[in-house]
Amino acid sequence: MPSVIRNLNLRSESRVGNLLALVAGLAGVCSWLIYWFSE
């Protein structure tokens, strides 16, 4: 698995970075929604 991540980073670092940022943003929104509805 680490080798796959390394190959992806070598191929297109910006695309992987954008994808990770998108996933992080979605996770933040989901956690905020869960917190909001759990109140």
PQR file of N, CA, C, O and H, with PARSE charges and radii, in Angstrom:
ATOM      1  N   MET A   1       0.825  -1.213   0.000 -0.4000 1.5000
ATOM      2  CA  MET A   1       0.000   0.000   0.000 -0.0000 2.0000
ATOM      3  C   MET A   1       0.860   1.265   0.000  0.5500 1.7000
ATOM      4  O   MET A   1       0.598   2.157  -0.807 -0.5500 1.4000
ATOM      5  N   PRO A   2       1.873   1.388   0.864 -0.5600 1.5000
ATOM      6  CA  PRO A   2       2.728   2.590   0.834  0.2800 2.0000
ATOM      7  C   PRO A   2       3.340   2.828  -0.548  0.5500 1.7000
ATOM      8  O   PRO A   2       3.481   3.974  -0.977 -0.5500 1.4000
ATOM      9  N   SER A   3       3.705   1.745  -1.248 -0.4000 1.5000
ATOM     10  CA  SER A   3       4.312   1.919  -2.570 -0.0000 2.0000
ATOM     11  C   SER A   3       3.305   2.525  -3.541  0.5500 1.7000
ATOM     12  O   SER A   3       3.670   3.329  -4.398 -0.5500 1.4000
ATOM     13  H   SER A   3       3.591   0.814  -0.900  0.4000 1.0000
ATOM     14  N   VAL A   4       2.038   2.139  -3.408 -0.4000 1.5000
ATOM     15  CA  VAL A   4       1.002   2.703  -4.278 -0.0000 2.0000
ATOM     16  C   VAL A   4       0.864   4.195  -4.022  0.5500 1.7000
ATOM     17  O   VAL A   4       0.763   4.986  -4.960 -0.5500 1.4000
ATOM     18  H   VAL A   4       1.741   1.485  -2.712  0.4000 1.0000
ATOM     19  N   ILE A   5       0.860   4.579  -2.750 -0.4000 1.5000
ATOM     20  CA  ILE A   5       0.745   5.996  -2.396 -0.0000 2.0000
ATOM     21  C   ILE A   5       1.947   6.761  -2.946  0.5500 1.7000
ATOM     22  O   ILE A   5       1.805   7.876  -3.448 -0.5500 1.4000
ATOM     23  H   ILE A   5       0.943   3.937  -1.988  0.4000 1.0000
ATOM     24  N   ARG A   6       3.132   6.153  -2.848 -0.4000 1.5000
ATOM     25  CA  ARG A   6       4.336   6.822  -3.334 -0.0000 2.0000
ATOM     26  C   ARG A   6       4.250   7.019  -4.842  0.5500 1.7000
ATOM     27  O   ARG A   6       4.593   8.084  -5.355 -0.5500 1.4000
ATOM     28  H   ARG A   6       3.247   5.248  -2.440  0.4000 1.0000
ATOM     29  N   ASN A   7       3.787   5.976  -5.560 -0.4000 1.5000
ATOM     30  CA  ASN A   7       3.663   6.090  -7.006 -0.0000 2.0000
ATOM     31  C   ASN A   7       2.666   7.185  -7.379  0.5500 1.7000
ATOM     32  O   ASN A   7       2.895   7.936  -8.327 -0.5500 1.4000
ATOM     33  H   ASN A   7       3.510   5.110  -5.144  0.4000 1.0000
ATOM     34  N   LEU A   8       1.559   7.277  -6.637 -0.4000 1.5000
ATOM     35  CA  LEU A   8       0.571   8.320  -6.912 -0.0000 2.0000
ATOM     36  C   LEU A   8       1.181   9.700  -6.677  0.5500 1.7000
ATOM     37  O   LEU A   8       0.941  10.631  -7.446 -0.5500 1.4000
ATOM     38  H   LEU A   8       1.373   6.666  -5.868  0.4000 1.0000
ATOM     39  N   ASN A   9       1.968   9.827  -5.614 -0.4000 1.5000
ATOM     40  CA  ASN A   9       2.601  11.112  -5.324 -0.0000 2.0000
ATOM     41  C   ASN A   9       3.583  11.490  -6.419  0.5500 1.7000
ATOM     42  O   ASN A   9       3.668  12.656  -6.803 -0.5500 1.4000
ATOM     43  H   ASN A   9       2.163   9.071  -4.989  0.4000 1.0000
ATOM     44  N   LEU A  10       4.327  10.512  -6.924 -0.4000 1.5000
ATOM     45  CA  LEU A  10       5.281  10.803  -7.986 -0.0000 2.0000
ATOM     46  C   LEU A  10       4.561  11.171  -9.278  0.5500 1.7000
ATOM     47  O   LEU A  10       5.040  12.012 -10.040 -0.5500 1.4000
ATOM     48  H   LEU A  10       4.258   9.565  -6.612  0.4000 1.0000
ATOM     49  N   ARG A  11       3.423  10.552  -9.525 -0.4000 1.5000
ATOM     50  CA  ARG A  11       2.720  10.794 -10.777 -0.0000 2.0000
ATOM     51  C   ARG A  11       2.054  12.174 -10.788  0.5500 1.7000
ATOM     52  O   ARG A  11       2.220  12.942 -11.736 -0.5500 1.4000
ATOM     53  H   ARG A  11       3.034   9.869  -8.906  0.4000 1.0000
ATOM     54  N   SER A  12       1.296  12.482  -9.724 -0.4000 1.5000
ATOM     55  CA  SER A  12       0.583  13.766  -9.698 -0.0000 2.0000
ATOM     56  C   SER A  12       0.379  14.198  -8.258  0.5500 1.7000
ATOM     57  O   SER A  12      -0.619  13.851  -7.627 -0.5500 1.4000
ATOM     58  H   SER A  12       1.161  11.858  -8.955  0.4000 1.0000
ATOM     59  N   GLU A  13       1.340  14.964  -7.741 -0.4000 1.5000
ATOM     60  CA  GLU A  13       1.263  15.384  -6.345 -0.0000 2.0000
ATOM     61  C   GLU A  13       0.083  16.308  -6.109  0.5500 1.7000
ATOM     62  O   GLU A  13      -0.620  16.179  -5.107 -0.5500 1.4000
ATOM     63  H   GLU A  13       2.151  15.247  -8.253  0.4000 1.0000
ATOM     64  N   SER A  14      -0.141  17.250  -7.036 -0.4000 1.5000
ATOM     65  CA  SER A  14      -1.204  18.227  -6.826 -0.0000 2.0000
ATOM     66  C   SER A  14      -2.562  17.544  -6.788  0.5500 1.7000
ATOM     67  O   SER A  14      -3.412  17.911  -5.976 -0.5500 1.4000
ATOM     68  H   SER A  14       0.431  17.356  -7.850  0.4000 1.0000
ATOM     69  N   ARG A  15      -2.784  16.548  -7.660 -0.4000 1.5000
ATOM     70  CA  ARG A  15      -4.088  15.870  -7.679 -0.0000 2.0000
ATOM     71  C   ARG A  15      -4.321  15.142  -6.360  0.5500 1.7000
ATOM     72  O   ARG A  15      -5.421  15.195  -5.811 -0.5500 1.4000
ATOM     73  H   ARG A  15      -2.094  16.250  -8.319  0.4000 1.0000
ATOM     74  N   VAL A  16      -3.300  14.466  -5.847 -0.4000 1.5000
ATOM     75  CA  VAL A  16      -3.443  13.752  -4.578 -0.0000 2.0000
ATOM     76  C   VAL A  16      -3.690  14.743  -3.449  0.5500 1.7000
ATOM     77  O   VAL A  16      -4.509  14.494  -2.564 -0.5500 1.4000
ATOM     78  H   VAL A  16      -2.405  14.424  -6.293  0.4000 1.0000
ATOM     79  N   GLY A  17      -2.979  15.867  -3.480 -0.4000 1.5000
ATOM     80  CA  GLY A  17      -3.164  16.886  -2.442 -0.0000 2.0000
ATOM     81  C   GLY A  17      -4.580  17.440  -2.466  0.5500 1.7000
ATOM     82  O   GLY A  17      -5.207  17.620  -1.422 -0.5500 1.4000
ATOM     83  H   GLY A  17      -2.313  16.070  -4.198  0.4000 1.0000
ATOM     84  N   ASN A  18      -5.078  17.708  -3.670 -0.4000 1.5000
ATOM     85  CA  ASN A  18      -6.442  18.224  -3.789 -0.0000 2.0000
ATOM     86  C   ASN A  18      -7.446  17.195  -3.292  0.5500 1.7000
ATOM     87  O   ASN A  18      -8.419  17.545  -2.624 -0.5500 1.4000
ATOM     88  H   ASN A  18      -4.569  17.562  -4.518  0.4000 1.0000
ATOM     89  N   LEU A  19      -7.212  15.919  -3.617 -0.4000 1.5000
ATOM     90  CA  LEU A  19      -8.118  14.864  -3.187 -0.0000 2.0000
ATOM     91  C   LEU A  19      -8.130  14.755  -1.664  0.5500 1.7000
ATOM     92  O   LEU A  19      -9.190  14.626  -1.051 -0.5500 1.4000
ATOM     93  H   LEU A  19      -6.421  15.634  -4.159  0.4000 1.0000
ATOM     94  N   LEU A  20      -6.945  14.808  -1.060 -0.4000 1.5000
ATOM     95  CA  LEU A  20      -6.874  14.723   0.401 -0.0000 2.0000
ATOM     96  C   LEU A  20      -7.564  15.920   1.036  0.5500 1.7000
ATOM     97  O   LEU A  20      -8.246  15.780   2.051 -0.5500 1.4000
ATOM     98  H   LEU A  20      -6.084  14.912  -1.558  0.4000 1.0000
ATOM     99  N   ALA A  21      -7.387  17.107   0.438 -0.4000 1.5000
ATOM    100  CA  ALA A  21      -8.042  18.304   0.972 -0.0000 2.0000
ATOM    101  C   ALA A  21      -9.554  18.165   0.870  0.5500 1.7000
ATOM    102  O   ALA A  21     -10.280  18.548   1.787 -0.5500 1.4000
ATOM    103  H   ALA A  21      -6.833  17.221  -0.386  0.4000 1.0000
ATOM    104  N   LEU A  22     -10.030  17.617  -0.248 -0.4000 1.5000
ATOM    105  CA  LEU A  22     -11.471  17.424  -0.436 -0.0000 2.0000
ATOM    106  C   LEU A  22     -12.016  16.441   0.593  0.5500 1.7000
ATOM    107  O   LEU A  22     -13.065  16.680   1.192 -0.5500 1.4000
ATOM    108  H   LEU A  22      -9.440  17.305  -0.993  0.4000 1.0000
ATOM    109  N   VAL A  23     -11.299  15.329   0.799 -0.4000 1.5000
ATOM    110  CA  VAL A  23     -11.736  14.331   1.776 -0.0000 2.0000
ATOM    111  C   VAL A  23     -11.757  14.939   3.177  0.5500 1.7000
ATOM    112  O   VAL A  23     -12.687  14.705   3.949 -0.5500 1.4000
ATOM    113  H   VAL A  23     -10.447  15.135   0.313  0.4000 1.0000
ATOM    114  N   ALA A  24     -10.721  15.725   3.498 -0.4000 1.5000
ATOM    115  CA  ALA A  24     -10.660  16.354   4.819 -0.0000 2.0000
ATOM    116  C   ALA A  24     -11.831  17.322   4.997  0.5500 1.7000
ATOM    117  O   ALA A  24     -12.441  17.372   6.065 -0.5500 1.4000
ATOM    118  H   ALA A  24      -9.966  15.915   2.871  0.4000 1.0000
ATOM    119  N   GLY A  25     -12.141  18.086   3.956 -0.4000 1.5000
ATOM    120  CA  GLY A  25     -13.252  19.020   4.030 -0.0000 2.0000
ATOM    121  C   GLY A  25     -14.578  18.299   4.227  0.5500 1.7000
ATOM    122  O   GLY A  25     -15.401  18.706   5.046 -0.5500 1.4000
ATOM    123  H   GLY A  25     -11.646  18.045   3.088  0.4000 1.0000
ATOM    124  N   LEU A  26     -14.777  17.219   3.464 -0.4000 1.5000
ATOM    125  CA  LEU A  26     -16.022  16.451   3.599 -0.0000 2.0000
ATOM    126  C   LEU A  26     -16.127  15.848   4.997  0.5500 1.7000
ATOM    127  O   LEU A  26     -17.206  15.837   5.590 -0.5500 1.4000
ATOM    128  H   LEU A  26     -14.108  16.888   2.799  0.4000 1.0000
ATOM    129  N   ALA A  27     -15.021  15.353   5.521 -0.4000 1.5000
ATOM    130  CA  ALA A  27     -15.033  14.768   6.861 -0.0000 2.0000
ATOM    131  C   ALA A  27     -15.391  15.835   7.894  0.5500 1.7000
ATOM    132  O   ALA A  27     -16.136  15.570   8.837 -0.5500 1.4000
ATOM    133  H   ALA A  27     -14.144  15.362   5.040  0.4000 1.0000
ATOM    134  N   GLY A  28     -14.855  17.043   7.709 -0.4000 1.5000
ATOM    135  CA  GLY A  28     -15.172  18.127   8.639 -0.0000 2.0000
ATOM    136  C   GLY A  28     -16.650  18.479   8.587  0.5500 1.7000
ATOM    137  O   GLY A  28     -17.281  18.667   9.627 -0.5500 1.4000
ATOM    138  H   GLY A  28     -14.249  17.258   6.943  0.4000 1.0000
ATOM    139  N   VAL A  29     -17.209  18.570   7.379 -0.4000 1.5000
ATOM    140  CA  VAL A  29     -18.631  18.894   7.231 -0.0000 2.0000
ATOM    141  C   VAL A  29     -19.491  17.789   7.850  0.5500 1.7000
ATOM    142  O   VAL A  29     -20.462  18.076   8.550 -0.5500 1.4000
ATOM    143  H   VAL A  29     -16.696  18.417   6.534  0.4000 1.0000
ATOM    144  N   CYS A  30     -19.137  16.536   7.596 -0.4000 1.5000
ATOM    145  CA  CYS A  30     -19.913  15.415   8.140 -0.0000 2.0000
ATOM    146  C   CYS A  30     -19.869  15.421   9.661  0.5500 1.7000
ATOM    147  O   CYS A  30     -20.891  15.212  10.313 -0.5500 1.4000
ATOM    148  H   CYS A  30     -18.348  16.303   7.027  0.4000 1.0000
ATOM    149  N   SER A  31     -18.691  15.660  10.230 -0.4000 1.5000
ATOM    150  CA  SER A  31     -18.577  15.670  11.690 -0.0000 2.0000
ATOM    151  C   SER A  31     -19.374  16.839  12.270  0.5500 1.7000
ATOM    152  O   SER A  31     -19.973  16.711  13.337 -0.5500 1.4000
ATOM    153  H   SER A  31     -17.860  15.831   9.701  0.4000 1.0000
ATOM    154  N   TRP A  32     -19.382  17.977  11.570 -0.4000 1.5000
ATOM    155  CA  TRP A  32     -20.150  19.123  12.049 -0.0000 2.0000
ATOM    156  C   TRP A  32     -21.645  18.817  12.008  0.5500 1.7000
ATOM    157  O   TRP A  32     -22.377  19.162  12.936 -0.5500 1.4000
ATOM    158  H   TRP A  32     -18.896  18.081  10.703  0.4000 1.0000
ATOM    159  N   LEU A  33     -22.102  18.165  10.926 -0.4000 1.5000
ATOM    160  CA  LEU A  33     -23.520  17.802  10.815 -0.0000 2.0000
ATOM    161  C   LEU A  33     -23.913  16.822  11.913  0.5500 1.7000
ATOM    162  O   LEU A  33     -24.978  16.952  12.517 -0.5500 1.4000
ATOM    163  H   LEU A  33     -21.508  17.885  10.172  0.4000 1.0000
ATOM    164  N   ILE A  34     -23.044  15.833  12.173 -0.4000 1.5000
ATOM    165  CA  ILE A  34     -23.340  14.849  13.219 -0.0000 2.0000
ATOM    166  C   ILE A  34     -23.430  15.558  14.573  0.5500 1.7000
ATOM    167  O   ILE A  34     -24.316  15.266  15.375 -0.5500 1.4000
ATOM    168  H   ILE A  34     -22.180  15.727  11.682  0.4000 1.0000
ATOM    169  N   TYR A  35     -22.507  16.489  14.819 -0.4000 1.5000
ATOM    170  CA  TYR A  35     -22.539  17.242  16.081 -0.0000 2.0000
ATOM    171  C   TYR A  35     -23.816  18.072  16.164  0.5500 1.7000
ATOM    172  O   TYR A  35     -24.453  18.140  17.215 -0.5500 1.4000
ATOM    173  H   TYR A  35     -21.786  16.726  14.167  0.4000 1.0000
ATOM    174  N   TRP A  36     -24.186  18.703  15.049 -0.4000 1.5000
ATOM    175  CA  TRP A  36     -25.369  19.569  15.028 -0.0000 2.0000
ATOM    176  C   TRP A  36     -26.636  18.760  15.315  0.5500 1.7000
ATOM    177  O   TRP A  36     -27.477  19.179  16.110 -0.5500 1.4000
ATOM    178  H   TRP A  36     -23.668  18.648  14.195  0.4000 1.0000
ATOM    179  N   PHE A  37     -26.770  17.591  14.661 -0.4000 1.5000
ATOM    180  CA  PHE A  37     -27.984  16.791  14.836 -0.0000 2.0000
ATOM    181  C   PHE A  37     -28.000  16.043  16.165  0.5500 1.7000
ATOM    182  O   PHE A  37     -29.059  15.619  16.627 -0.5500 1.4000
ATOM    183  H   PHE A  37     -26.087  17.251  14.015  0.4000 1.0000
ATOM    184  N   SER A  38     -26.829  15.879  16.780 -0.4000 1.5000
ATOM    185  CA  SER A  38     -26.800  15.154  18.051 -0.0000 2.0000
ATOM    186  C   SER A  38     -27.181  16.059  19.222  0.5500 1.7000
ATOM    187  O   SER A  38     -27.419  15.576  20.328 -0.5500 1.4000
ATOM    188  H   SER A  38     -25.969  16.224  16.405  0.4000 1.0000
ATOM    189  N   GLU A  39     -27.239  17.355  18.984 -0.4000 1.5000
ATOM    190  CA  GLU A  39     -27.601  18.291  20.061 -0.0000 2.0000
ATOM    191  C   GLU A  39     -29.066  18.141  20.450  0.5500 1.7000
ATOM    192  O   GLU A  39     -29.545  18.847  21.338 -0.5500 1.4000
ATOM    193  H   GLU A  39     -27.046  17.747  18.085  0.4000 1.0000
TER
END
